[in-house]
Amino acid sequence: MADLPANRTPDQIRSSIEATRQDLTFSVNDLRSKVNELTNWRRQLVDNRDAALATAAVAGFVLGGGIAATVSLFRRRRG
């Protein structure tokens, strides 16, 4: 924060408050825009389609293999 003189006039203080308010409004709007962009999962999916497809394929393979192994294990115990 900048060094502010202790003997500022009320108009200078009001002007400083208004400038800070405008800066804060800009910062909040900028942050809101960035949060909306980052949390837009549809856009993220489109932008990273290849990685999403590869991840889904690996997850399906692992889950399918895990289920098959579990079923196989129970069949061995019964038989």
Secondary structure, DSSP 8 states (H G I E B T S, - for coil): -----TT--HHHHHHHHHHHHHHHHHHHHHHHHHHHHHT-HHHHHHHTHHHHHHHHHHHHHHHHHHHHHHHHHHHHHH-
